């Protein structure tokens, strides 16, 4: 493998990250040696050697995704799921299919797993409220039988949260991934109800409900050409609301009005650097506020983490759609080439587990071990540039914090 370096300038010092060792030099002297992981044999991610027999013998599966609604009450301009329909027709999962899917999952669940991960997804999953409530009850019943804890997660636009849903979130310690693109200007330019009305005010009110009841919330922002200029102010407004973790992703769209361009990233990088400084100041004052993406990259840098294959390649996660079809990753729902089986017919092993190879674009990239190749579904030159900006900011912040002790 080629030995690739990247230089960073913090204060009056030059720091050099050596990609194939994970070492960081300061003015050409060893400053932060990698003593955690061996990078020499791994180009991006660690391959998972999993056999069909292992999977069928309950040695692999750990996470369940239930896409219980292929419908949405919103029409966001950039929705990769085509308003929740994934290129097909509107559909809600009935409880019989949900129950069969849950039974299927528990049948093959890894026997020594300490905690079960369950994700509800859509479309907008809360459009299927009754089945959602039934699923939680049934999963709890199944988990109690084998004395395992459940980590519940839901991705929602938040508009349909009511007292029934709130009680379920509280009593089952849900993590709520709330789709909110920022302040009112950032959010309402792309996310609206089917009647064209902006959704910010409704969602902001639901966020109040969640925060006042101590529900764990992560806000997930989608950055577009229209709203990226509001990024800095949006993050601060969300932090001031009491939300600790904010994640953000660049839009995946063919619409030129939404696509971010390289010139948009110049101001974005400056805003991101400023936000890391604001975050550090807030933390000193005991105030909440963390950029989730930067936090994760700094963790990888500090601990020289080598990521395993993501769920697109590996088989530790299964996702069920309303008709019981099985996928490994929610980002490929609706694409028939990735259907890995059905709850009634069983799995198609050749599609459930794919062989991972390092993407050619990553082989000579300095950030390959930190980025780990990014998402295989959305990997483009611009996405790579976006990720390198994040890693550049994370590296400088890591260096500054480590120097301060």
N, C-alpha and C positions, 0 to 999 in steps of 0.2 A: 504494500500500500504506500502511496505517496505521502511523504511527511509534509503537511501543510500547516502554516502558521497564520495567525491573525494578530495584529498589533492594536493595542488600546492605549489611549493617553488619558491618564487621570492625574489631575494636578500637574506637577512638573515631571512626572515619571512615565516611563514607557513600560507597558506590560505586554508580554507575548504569550498567547495561548497556543500550545502545540497540540494539534488536533489528534495525532495518532498516539500520544501518550497521556493526554489530559493534564500535563504539567502547565503551570503558569510561571513565567519568568518576570522578574522586575529588573529593568536595566541590565538585561542579559544574565542576571544571577537567579538561581532557583529561589522562588518566593513561596509557591504553593504546590508542593509535589503531590501527584496522584498516588495515593497509597491504598486506594479503595477498590479499583477495578482494573482489569487488564483489557486495554483497548486494542491490542495488537491483532487479535483474531476476529474482531467484530467491526464491520464497516458502518452499520447504522443501528440495527436492532439485533437482539439475540434470537436466533431461530429456536422455535419450539418443536421438539421431536415428539409427536403424539401419534399413536396408532389408533385405528378404529377399535381394536379390542380394548385398549385403555379407556376410550370414551364410553363404550358400551358397558364396561365394568365399573362405571361410576368413579373414575379416577381423574376427571378433567373438568367437567361442567360446574361453573360457579355462579353465573349471572343470568337472570331472566329479564327480557324486555317484552312487554306486552303493548303492542300497538293497537289499542282497543277502539280507536276511532279514526277512520279515514274520512273525516269530515272536519270542517272548521267554521267557526262563526265570524272569522275575519278573512280579509283578502289582502295579504301583505304583498307588496309589489315583487319581492324577490324570492318568495317561498320556493325552495327546491322541491318541496313535496306537492306542488301544484294544488294549493289551497287544501292540503291534507289528503288529496285523492290519489297521489302518486301515479298520475297518468291514467287512472281507471275511473271507476264510478264511486260515488259516496257509499260508505259502508260502516256499520257498527258491529263490533264483535258481540255475539250473543253469549250468554253465560255458559251454555253447553260447550261451545268452542273454548271459552276461557278456562273452564274447569278441566277440559281435556288437555289443554296446553300446560296448565299448572301441574296436573298429574304427570304428564310427559317429562316436565322439567325435574320434578322430584324423583322420578324413577331413575334418572341418569345423573342426578346431582352428585358431585364429588363427596364421597363418604366422610372424609376428614376435614371438610371445609368448616371453618369456625363460624362464619356468618354468611347468610344468603343475601345476595344483592338482587333487588327487584326494581325495575324501571318501568314506569307507565309513560306512554308516548302516544303521539298521533301524527297528523291531525291535532285536534284539540281533545285530549282524553276525557275532559270533564263534560263533554257533550254526551258521553256514555256513563252518566253518573251512577245509575243503579248497578250496572255491571262492575264499575270501578269499586263501589262499596262492597259488592258481593265478593269480588276478587280478594280484597284485603282480608275479609273475614275468612275466606277459604285458605288463603296462603298462611294466615296465622294458625289456623287449625292444623294444617299439614306440618308447619314448622314446629309447633308444640309437640306433635307426635314424636318427632325425632330430636327434640330438645336443642333446636338451633335458633339463633337470633336472626332477625330480618332487618336489612338496611333498605328502607323504602326511599325511592327517588321518583319525582314526577317532573316532567317538562311541560309547562303550561303557559298560556298567554295570560292567565289569571282572572279573566273577565267573569268567569262563571263560579268563582269561589263563593260559597255561602256558609252558613253556620254548620250544616251537616259535614261539608267538606273540611271546614276548619277543625271540627272536632276529631275527624279521622287523622288529619295532619298532626294534631297535638298528641293524641293518644298513641300514635304509632311512630312518633318522632321522624316524620317525613323531612327529607331535604327537598325543597321546592326550587327547581330551576325556573326562574321567571324570565320570560322573554320580554325585555324592555330595552329599547334602543337609546335611552338617555333621557334628556329633558324633553319638554313638550315640543320644541322645535325639531329636535332630532328624531323623536319617536313618530310624531304624527305625519311626517312627510312620506312615510312608506307603510305604516301599519294602521289599518282602519277597518271598521265594520263594513259589512256588505252594502250598507246604505251610503257609504262614503264618509261617514262620521269618524273623526279621529278617536283613538282608543286610549290616549294617555290618561285623561282624567279618571276614567273607570279603573284602569290598572293601578294608578297611583293610589286610589282609594282602597283597592284590595291589598296593596302593599302595606298600607297603614294597618289594615286588619291583621295581616300576618305578623308584622313587627310588634304590634301591641300585645299579641298573644305568644310572643317568643318562639314563633316557628322559624326554623332554620331556612334562610333564603339566600340563594345565589342569583345575582342578576346577570343575564347573558345578553350582550349587545351585539348587533350586527352592524358593521360599519359599511356605509355606502358613500358614493361620491356626493350624495345630497347631504348626508349628516355628519361626515367625518370632521367637518369644521367645528362641530359642537362637542367633540369628544372630551376635551379637557373639562369644560364646564359641566357636562353631563355626569362624568364620573364623580366630581366633587359634590354635585347635588344628590346623587344616589348615596354616597358615603354619609353626607349630612343627614340623610333619612335614617341612618342607623344600620344600613346594609354593610357588612364587612367585606364580602368578596364580590368583585366585579370581574367577569370574563368578557372578552370581546373577540370577534372573528370578522374577517373580511368577507364581504358578500361574494357569493358565487352566482353570477348572473350573466346572461348574454346581452342584457340591456345596457347600451352604451351610457344611458343617463344614470345608471346605478354603478357601473364598473369603476372601481378606484384605479387611478393611473399613477405612474411613478411620481409625477409632480405633486400629487396629493399627499404622498408619504413624507415629503420634506417637512411640512408643518406638523404632521402627525408624530414624527420622531421627536421633534422639539417638545411637543405637548406631552409625550410619553416620558421623556427625561424629566420634565418639570413635575409631572405627577408622581414619579418615584421619590423626588425630593419632598413633595408635599406629604406623601405617605409616611416617610420617615419622620417628618416633623409631627404629624398627627400621632404616630405611635409613641413618640416621646411624651406627648401630652395625655396619653391614655385614651385617645380617640380611635374609633374603628375606621378601617379603610385599607384594603389590600387589592392590588391588581393581581388577579389570579394567574394570568398567563406569566407575568414576570416572576411571581412567587415560585411557580413550578419550574421555570427555567433556572432560577437561582438555586433551587434544591438540587437539580440535576448537576449544576456546575459544582456546588459545594461538596456533593457526595459522589461525584463522578458516576452517576447512575447510567447504567446501560439498560434501556427499555427492552421489554420483550415484544414479540409481535402483537400488533393491535388486533381487535376482534374481527377485522375484515379478513385477516389471514388465519387466525387461530380459531379454536372451537371451544373456548371456555365460556362463550356467551351464545345464547340462542334468542332470536326475536321471532315472535308470532304475530301474524297479521290477522285481520278479522275473519278471513276464510281458513285460518289454520296453517297457512304456508309458513315455512321456516327460512329465516335468513340469519347470517351471523352478525350483520351490521345494518343499522337502521338507514344508513345513507344510500343503500342500494335497493331498498324496498321498491317494488314495482318493475324492476328489471329482471325479466324471466331467466336470464343467464345465471343469476345469482340465487335462485330459489334452491335451497339446500334440503328440501323435503317438505313433508306435511305432517301435521299432528296425527292424522289417521294412517297415512302410508308409511311413516317413519322417515329416517334421514337418508340423504344422498351423500355418502362420505366424501366423494370426490369434489363436492361443492362446499361441504362443511369445513374442510381443512385444505387450505391452499399453501403452496410452497412459496416462502418469502425469499425474494432476491433483492439485493441492494439496488435501488434505482440508479441508472447510469448518471443522472444529473447530480447525484449525491457523492459519487466516488471521490471527486476532487474538491469537495466543499469543506471549508474549515469548520463549519458548524454541524457537521453530519452526526456527531455523537450526542450533541445537545438537542438538536432538532429531531433526530431519529427518523429522518426521512419525511416527516410531516404526514398529512393524511393522503393515502393513495388515491382517494376519490377526487380530491381537489388540488392535486399537485400541478402547479403551473409556475412559469418563471416569476410571475408577479407574486404568487403566494410564497415562493422561496425568498424573494426580496423582503416581503413583509415579515416572515419568520426571522430572517437575519437581523432586521431592525430590532425586533423584540429581544433577540439574544444579545445583540450589541448593548442595548440598554441594560439588560439584566446583568451582563458581565461587568459593566462599569459600576453598577450599584453594588454588586457583590464585592468588588475590589474596594470600593469606598468604605463599606460597612466593616469589612475584614480589617482594613487598615486602622479604623477607629477602635477596633477591639470590642 
